[in-house]
Amino acid sequence: MIAPGLIISAPASGTGKTTLTLGLLAALRERGLTVHPFKSGPDYIDPGFHAAASGRASVNLDTWAMGAEMIGGLIGAADDADLILAEGSMGLFDGVISAGEHDNGSSASLAALTGWPVVLVLDTSGQAQSAAAVARGFAAMRPDVRLAGVVLNRVASPRHEAMLRAGMDEAGIPVLGALPRQKDIEMPSRHLGLVQAGEQADMPRILEAAGRFVADNVDLDRLLAVAGTTRIDGQDSAIAPPGQRIALAQDGAFSFVYPHQLDGWRRAGAEILPFSPLNDDAPDTRADICWLPGGYPELYAGPLAAAQTFRKGLVCFAETRPVHGECGGYMAMGEALIDKEGVRHQMAGLLGLVTSYETRKMHLGYRLATLTTDMPGHAAGTRLRGHEFHYSTILDQPDAPLAQVVDAGGAAVPETGSRRGHATGTFFHLIAEAQR
């Protein structure tokens, strides 16, 4: 039987969802409960923090990119848990304006699909009883989304808390906790979000502090009591592995890969052979496919340009077998990468792509790609759903396009990906094949 669940959401980004989620995972784990985390939407950084706090793998659940069957199948991994805790993305109702053939990817759409009630985190800075009007509006917005209660965040004083609670009582909104202002558990960030969990030596202290903070200021028993029955079931519909043996780049420059993708490959019987380009490793010659995930190649452009064994090994591999790159991996397969200082760094040269960070421009959003040629694991004509998020600019993209790509609203996207020989690459991160 699948555990009951809750979604931690908020009116907007930056309100305290991650702090509360990590604190709850740590505090409930300390109580001896098994809590299975999930992340609503395409964020690939938060699941690493969830795993560190809960001791269990966290995967993304995305109502735009995934069908209900796939989401249900992924939730099935929580069949031995006491509670499911899903962290939302952006604001509760924030999603894309889609072309109409799929859901909008919002946390509210996941709540409606799963039956999980919402715990709303409210940043109460600069307001008192008016916060209740915000909560009441969120409670009434969609009849198929149930608000279990609120956690008041950044509460200035006991008097401030009393005023907030009075407003919530009048509006009939349960208060599950009140978090005072504090800075002990702030985490460093950079241009694509938080610095990843594996890169933070201070992570154990941060999680311990978050657990204590939440346990002291949230009514954990009451929160557990409002969790809702999980009402979705599904089947295994994992992404097919691109090969039997997959050489996978994994280090600080190449770390963005969705957990459900790797898990699906393994469950399908594929063997993953990790290697580190930053350590100047070449892909394992026993592999029949090489996969370069996204990450931060722009932070390591110099070391990657100097990694002769990696670059020569990758070129040799691509003479006879497929090499595929996503976003940062795609850039590393190109001819050159220009860093934010304007310095040009030679990359592997498997593709003619030249990208630059000298003038930053954000590219963000869902992508629907129809392949115009084969790529590893997927034949021409296949429709793929993914997500793009980077700050690089294309200066040259001379190779044959890999796909016709549109955004969630159906508008054409110029980042079509590329193909040359056995080398392919995309700027979007693959999430699932389009089933609808």
C-alpha positions as CSV (number, residue, x, y, z in Angstrom):
1,M,0.0,0.0,0.0
2,I,1.3,3.4,-1.0
3,A,1.9,5.8,1.9
4,P,-0.2,9.0,2.4
5,G,1.3,12.2,1.2
6,L,1.6,16.0,1.4
7,I,2.9,18.6,-1.0
8,I,5.0,21.5,0.4
9,S,4.1,24.5,-1.7
10,A,4.0,28.3,-1.5
11,P,2.6,31.4,-3.2
12,A,6.0,32.1,-4.9
13,S,9.6,31.0,-5.2
14,G,12.0,32.0,-2.3
15,T,9.3,31.6,0.3
16,G,10.9,28.8,2.3
17,K,9.7,25.5,0.7
18,T,13.1,23.9,0.6
19,T,14.0,24.9,4.2
20,L,10.7,23.4,5.5
21,T,11.0,20.3,3.3
22,L,14.5,19.5,4.4
23,G,13.7,20.2,8.0
24,L,10.7,18.0,7.9
25,L,12.6,15.1,6.3
26,A,15.4,15.4,8.9
27,A,13.0,15.8,11.9
28,L,10.8,12.9,10.9
29,R,13.7,10.7,10.1
30,E,15.1,11.5,13.6
31,R,11.7,10.2,14.9
32,G,12.3,6.9,13.2
33,L,9.8,7.4,10.4
34,T,10.5,6.5,6.8
35,V,9.6,9.5,4.6
36,H,9.9,9.2,0.8
37,P,10.6,12.5,-0.9
38,F,9.6,13.7,-4.4
39,K,10.1,16.9,-6.3
40,S,7.3,18.5,-8.4
41,G,8.6,19.8,-11.7
42,P,11.9,19.6,-13.6
43,D,14.4,20.9,-10.9
44,Y,17.3,18.5,-10.8
45,I,19.1,20.1,-7.8
46,D,16.5,19.7,-5.0
47,P,16.3,15.9,-5.2
48,G,20.0,15.7,-4.1
49,F,19.1,17.6,-0.9
50,H,16.1,15.5,-0.3
51,A,18.2,12.3,-0.5
52,A,20.7,13.7,1.9
53,A,18.0,14.6,4.4
54,S,15.8,11.5,4.1
55,G,18.3,8.7,3.2
56,R,16.1,7.8,0.2
57,A,16.3,8.6,-3.5
58,S,14.1,11.5,-4.6
59,V,12.7,11.7,-8.1
60,N,10.9,14.3,-10.1
61,L,7.2,14.1,-10.8
62,D,6.2,16.4,-13.7
63,T,2.6,16.6,-14.9
64,W,3.7,18.4,-18.1
65,A,6.4,16.0,-19.2
66,M,5.1,12.7,-17.7
67,G,1.8,10.9,-18.2
68,A,-0.3,9.8,-15.2
69,E,0.8,6.2,-15.6
70,M,4.5,7.1,-15.4
71,I,3.9,9.3,-12.4
72,G,2.0,6.6,-10.7
73,G,4.8,4.1,-11.4
74,L,7.4,6.4,-9.9
75,I,5.3,6.9,-6.8
76,G,5.2,3.1,-6.4
77,A,8.8,3.3,-5.0
78,A,7.2,4.7,-1.8
79,D,5.3,1.5,-1.0
80,D,7.4,0.9,2.1
81,A,7.3,4.4,3.4
82,D,5.3,5.9,6.3
83,L,4.8,9.2,4.5
84,I,5.4,10.9,1.1
85,L,6.6,14.4,1.1
86,A,6.8,16.2,-2.2
87,E,8.4,19.7,-2.6
88,G,6.6,21.9,-5.0
89,S,8.1,24.3,-7.6
90,M,7.6,28.0,-7.9
91,G,4.1,29.0,-6.6
92,L,1.4,26.4,-6.1
93,F,-0.6,27.3,-9.3
94,D,2.3,28.4,-11.4
95,G,2.6,26.4,-14.6
96,V,3.0,26.8,-18.4
97,I,0.4,28.1,-20.8
98,S,0.4,24.9,-22.8
99,A,-0.9,24.0,-26.3
100,G,-3.7,22.0,-24.6
101,E,-2.6,18.4,-25.0
102,H,-1.2,18.0,-21.5
103,D,-1.2,19.4,-18.0
104,N,0.6,22.6,-17.1
105,G,3.3,21.2,-14.8
106,S,2.1,23.1,-11.7
107,S,2.3,21.7,-8.2
108,A,-1.5,22.2,-8.0
109,S,-1.9,19.8,-10.9
110,L,0.2,17.2,-9.1
111,A,-1.9,17.7,-6.0
112,A,-5.1,17.1,-7.9
113,L,-3.7,14.0,-9.6
114,T,-2.3,12.3,-6.5
115,G,-4.8,13.5,-3.9
116,W,-2.1,14.9,-1.7
117,P,-3.1,17.9,0.4
118,V,-1.0,21.0,0.3
119,V,0.9,22.6,3.2
120,L,1.3,26.2,2.2
121,V,4.5,28.0,3.3
122,L,3.8,31.8,3.7
123,D,6.5,34.4,4.0
124,T,4.8,36.7,6.5
125,S,7.4,39.5,6.4
126,G,5.6,42.8,6.4
127,Q,2.1,41.6,7.0
128,A,-0.1,40.2,9.8
129,Q,-3.8,39.3,9.5
130,S,-3.6,40.0,5.7
131,A,-1.7,36.7,5.3
132,A,-5.0,35.0,6.0
133,A,-6.5,36.5,2.9
134,V,-3.7,35.1,0.8
135,A,-4.2,31.6,2.4
136,R,-7.9,31.8,1.9
137,G,-7.5,32.7,-1.7
138,F,-5.2,29.7,-2.3
139,A,-7.7,27.4,-0.5
140,A,-10.5,28.5,-2.8
141,M,-8.7,28.6,-6.1
142,R,-9.2,25.0,-7.2
143,P,-11.9,22.7,-5.7
144,D,-9.8,19.7,-6.6
145,V,-6.8,20.9,-4.6
146,R,-7.1,20.7,-0.8
147,L,-5.2,23.1,1.5
148,A,-4.3,21.1,4.7
149,G,-2.9,24.2,6.5
150,V,-0.2,26.7,6.5
151,V,3.3,27.1,8.0
152,L,4.1,30.7,8.8
153,N,7.6,31.6,7.8
154,R,9.9,34.5,8.8
155,V,7.8,35.4,11.8
156,A,9.3,38.5,13.5
157,S,8.1,38.1,17.1
158,P,5.6,36.4,19.4
159,R,3.2,39.4,18.9
160,H,3.6,39.0,15.2
161,E,2.8,35.3,15.4
162,A,-0.3,36.0,17.6
163,M,-1.7,38.5,15.0
164,L,-1.0,36.0,12.2
165,R,-2.7,33.2,14.0
166,A,-5.7,35.4,14.8
167,G,-6.2,36.1,11.1
168,M,-5.9,32.4,10.2
169,D,-8.4,31.4,12.9
170,E,-10.9,33.9,11.5
171,A,-10.4,32.6,8.0
172,G,-10.7,29.0,9.1
173,I,-7.2,28.1,8.0
174,P,-5.2,25.6,10.2
175,V,-1.8,26.8,11.3
176,L,0.6,23.8,11.4
177,G,3.7,25.8,12.5
178,A,5.4,29.2,12.8
179,L,9.1,29.6,11.8
180,P,10.9,32.6,13.3
181,R,13.4,34.5,11.2
182,Q,16.9,32.9,11.3
183,K,20.0,32.4,9.1
184,D,21.6,29.3,10.5
185,I,20.4,27.0,7.6
186,E,20.9,29.3,4.6
187,M,22.6,27.5,1.7
188,P,24.9,29.0,-0.9
189,S,23.6,29.4,-4.5
190,R,24.9,30.2,-7.9
191,H,23.4,30.9,-11.3
192,L,21.4,27.7,-11.8
193,G,20.2,27.5,-8.2
194,L,21.5,26.1,-5.0
195,V,25.0,24.7,-4.8
196,Q,24.4,21.0,-5.0
197,A,24.2,18.8,-1.9
198,G,27.3,16.8,-2.8
199,E,29.4,19.9,-3.0
200,Q,28.6,21.2,0.5
201,A,30.9,19.8,3.2
202,D,28.7,21.5,5.7
203,M,25.6,19.6,4.7
204,P,25.3,17.3,7.8
205,R,25.3,20.4,10.1
206,I,22.8,22.2,7.9
207,L,20.4,19.2,7.9
208,E,20.8,18.8,11.7
209,A,20.0,22.4,12.2
210,A,17.1,22.3,9.8
211,G,15.6,19.3,11.6
212,R,15.9,20.9,15.0
213,F,14.5,24.2,13.8
214,V,11.4,22.5,12.2
215,A,10.8,20.1,15.1
216,D,10.8,23.1,17.5
217,N,8.4,25.2,15.5
218,V,6.1,22.8,13.6
219,D,3.4,20.6,15.1
220,L,4.7,17.3,13.6
221,D,1.9,15.2,14.9
222,R,-0.8,17.5,13.5
223,L,1.1,17.6,10.2
224,L,1.2,13.8,9.9
225,A,-2.5,13.6,10.7
226,V,-3.5,15.8,7.7
227,A,-1.6,13.8,5.1
228,G,-3.9,12.5,2.4
229,T,-4.4,9.1,0.8
230,T,-2.4,8.6,-2.3
231,R,-5.0,7.9,-5.0
232,I,-2.9,7.3,-8.1
233,D,-1.5,4.0,-9.4
234,G,0.5,3.3,-12.5
235,Q,3.0,1.1,-14.2
236,D,6.7,1.1,-15.0
237,S,7.1,3.3,-18.0
238,A,10.8,4.2,-17.7
239,I,12.9,5.8,-20.4
240,A,14.6,3.0,-22.5
241,P,18.3,2.9,-22.0
242,P,20.4,4.1,-24.9
243,G,22.6,1.0,-24.7
244,Q,23.5,-2.1,-22.7
245,R,26.7,-0.5,-21.3
246,I,26.6,3.3,-20.8
247,A,29.8,5.3,-20.2
248,L,28.4,8.2,-18.1
249,A,30.4,11.3,-17.3
250,Q,30.0,12.2,-13.6
251,D,31.8,14.9,-11.7
252,G,31.5,18.6,-10.8
253,A,31.2,19.6,-14.5
254,F,28.7,16.9,-15.5
255,S,26.2,16.2,-12.7
256,F,22.7,17.1,-14.0
257,V,20.9,13.9,-14.8
258,Y,17.4,13.0,-13.6
259,P,17.3,10.2,-11.0
260,H,14.4,8.5,-12.6
261,Q,16.3,8.3,-15.8
262,L,19.3,6.5,-14.3
263,D,17.0,4.2,-12.2
264,G,15.1,3.3,-15.4
265,W,18.2,2.4,-17.2
266,R,19.4,0.2,-14.4
267,R,16.0,-1.5,-14.0
268,A,16.0,-2.2,-17.7
269,G,19.3,-4.1,-17.3
270,A,21.8,-1.5,-18.5
271,E,25.2,-1.2,-16.8
272,I,26.4,2.3,-16.0
273,L,30.1,2.9,-16.2
274,P,31.0,6.3,-14.6
275,F,34.0,8.3,-15.6
276,S,35.3,11.8,-14.7
277,P,36.4,14.2,-17.5
278,L,37.8,16.5,-14.8
279,N,40.1,13.7,-13.7
280,D,41.1,13.4,-17.4
281,D,39.4,10.0,-17.7
282,A,38.3,8.7,-21.1
283,P,35.0,6.8,-21.5
284,D,35.3,3.1,-20.8
285,T,36.1,1.3,-24.1
286,R,33.8,-1.6,-23.0
287,A,30.7,0.7,-23.3
288,D,28.5,0.8,-26.4
289,I,27.3,4.4,-25.8
290,C,28.7,7.5,-24.0
291,W,26.4,10.0,-22.3
292,L,27.5,13.4,-21.2
293,P,24.9,15.0,-18.8
294,G,24.5,18.7,-18.2
295,G,26.2,20.5,-15.4
296,Y,28.7,23.4,-15.1
297,P,31.3,23.1,-17.9
298,E,31.5,26.9,-17.9
299,L,33.1,26.7,-14.4
300,Y,35.6,24.1,-15.6
301,A,36.3,25.2,-19.2
302,G,40.0,25.5,-18.6
303,P,40.5,22.0,-17.0
304,L,38.3,20.4,-19.7
305,A,40.3,22.1,-22.5
306,A,43.5,20.7,-20.8
307,A,42.1,17.2,-20.4
308,Q,43.8,15.6,-23.4
309,T,43.1,12.0,-22.4
310,F,39.4,12.7,-22.0
311,R,39.1,14.7,-25.3
312,K,41.1,12.2,-27.4
313,G,39.3,9.2,-25.8
314,L,35.9,10.8,-26.6
315,V,36.9,11.5,-30.2
316,C,38.1,7.9,-30.6
317,F,35.0,6.5,-29.0
318,A,32.8,8.5,-31.4
319,E,34.5,7.0,-34.4
320,T,32.6,3.8,-33.9
321,R,29.9,4.3,-31.2
322,P,27.3,7.0,-30.3
323,V,28.1,9.9,-28.0
324,H,25.3,12.1,-26.7
325,G,25.4,15.2,-24.7
326,E,22.7,17.2,-22.8
327,C,23.1,21.0,-22.3
328,G,26.6,21.2,-20.6
329,G,27.6,17.9,-22.1
330,Y,26.4,19.2,-25.5
331,M,28.6,22.3,-25.1
332,A,31.6,20.1,-24.1
333,M,31.2,18.1,-27.3
334,G,31.3,21.3,-29.4
335,E,34.2,23.1,-31.0
336,A,34.6,25.8,-28.3
337,L,33.2,27.3,-25.2
338,I,33.8,31.0,-24.4
339,D,33.7,31.8,-20.7
340,K,32.3,34.9,-19.0
341,E,35.7,36.7,-19.3
342,G,35.6,36.2,-23.1
343,V,38.4,33.5,-23.1
344,R,37.9,30.8,-25.8
345,H,38.5,27.2,-24.6
346,Q,38.8,24.3,-27.0
347,M,36.3,21.6,-26.5
348,A,36.2,18.0,-27.9
349,G,35.2,19.1,-31.5
350,L,32.8,16.3,-32.1
351,L,30.3,18.9,-33.2
352,G,30.8,22.4,-34.6
353,L,28.8,24.1,-31.7
354,V,30.4,27.2,-30.3
355,T,28.8,28.6,-27.1
356,S,29.5,31.7,-25.1
357,Y,28.9,32.9,-21.5
358,E,30.5,36.3,-22.2
359,T,27.0,37.9,-22.5
360,R,24.6,35.8,-20.3
361,K,21.1,35.1,-21.6
362,M,18.7,32.8,-19.7
363,H,17.1,30.0,-21.7
364,L,14.4,28.4,-19.5
365,G,11.4,26.2,-20.2
366,Y,9.8,23.0,-21.2
367,R,10.6,21.6,-24.6
368,L,8.8,19.2,-26.9
369,A,11.2,17.7,-29.5
370,T,10.3,15.6,-32.6
371,L,13.5,13.9,-33.7
372,T,14.4,14.4,-37.3
373,T,17.1,11.7,-37.1
374,D,18.0,9.0,-34.7
375,M,19.6,9.6,-31.3
376,P,20.8,7.0,-28.8
377,G,17.8,5.2,-27.5
378,H,15.2,6.9,-29.7
379,A,14.4,6.6,-33.4
380,A,13.6,9.4,-35.8
381,G,10.0,10.6,-35.4
382,T,10.0,10.0,-31.7
383,R,8.5,12.9,-29.6
384,L,10.5,13.7,-26.5
385,R,9.6,15.9,-23.5
386,G,12.3,17.7,-21.7
387,H,13.4,21.0,-20.0
388,E,16.0,23.6,-20.9
389,F,17.8,25.8,-18.4
390,H,21.1,27.6,-19.1
391,Y,22.7,31.0,-19.7
392,S,24.9,30.3,-22.7
393,T,24.5,31.9,-26.2
394,I,25.0,29.9,-29.4
395,L,27.6,31.6,-31.7
396,D,27.8,28.8,-34.2
397,Q,25.7,25.6,-34.8
398,P,26.7,24.3,-38.2
399,D,25.7,20.7,-38.0
400,A,22.5,19.0,-39.1
401,P,19.6,19.7,-36.6
402,L,18.7,16.8,-34.4
403,A,15.0,17.7,-33.9
404,Q,12.2,20.1,-34.4
405,V,11.8,21.7,-31.0
406,V,8.9,23.8,-29.6
407,D,8.2,25.2,-26.2
408,A,5.1,24.3,-24.1
409,G,3.0,26.8,-26.0
410,G,4.0,25.4,-29.4
411,A,6.3,28.2,-30.4
412,A,9.4,27.1,-32.3
413,V,12.7,27.0,-30.4
414,P,16.0,27.7,-32.3
415,E,18.0,25.3,-30.1
416,T,17.3,22.2,-32.2
417,G,20.2,20.1,-31.1
418,S,22.8,18.8,-33.5
419,R,24.1,15.6,-35.2
420,R,27.4,14.8,-36.9
421,G,28.2,11.2,-37.5
422,H,27.8,9.3,-34.2
423,A,27.7,12.5,-32.1
424,T,24.4,14.0,-31.0
425,G,23.4,16.7,-28.5
426,T,20.6,18.8,-27.2
427,F,20.2,21.8,-25.0
428,F,17.1,20.2,-23.3
429,H,17.4,17.5,-20.6
430,L,15.3,14.5,-21.5
431,I,12.5,13.7,-19.0
432,A,10.2,11.3,-20.9
433,E,8.9,10.2,-24.2
434,A,5.7,12.0,-25.2
435,Q,2.8,9.5,-24.7
436,R,0.0,12.0,-25.7
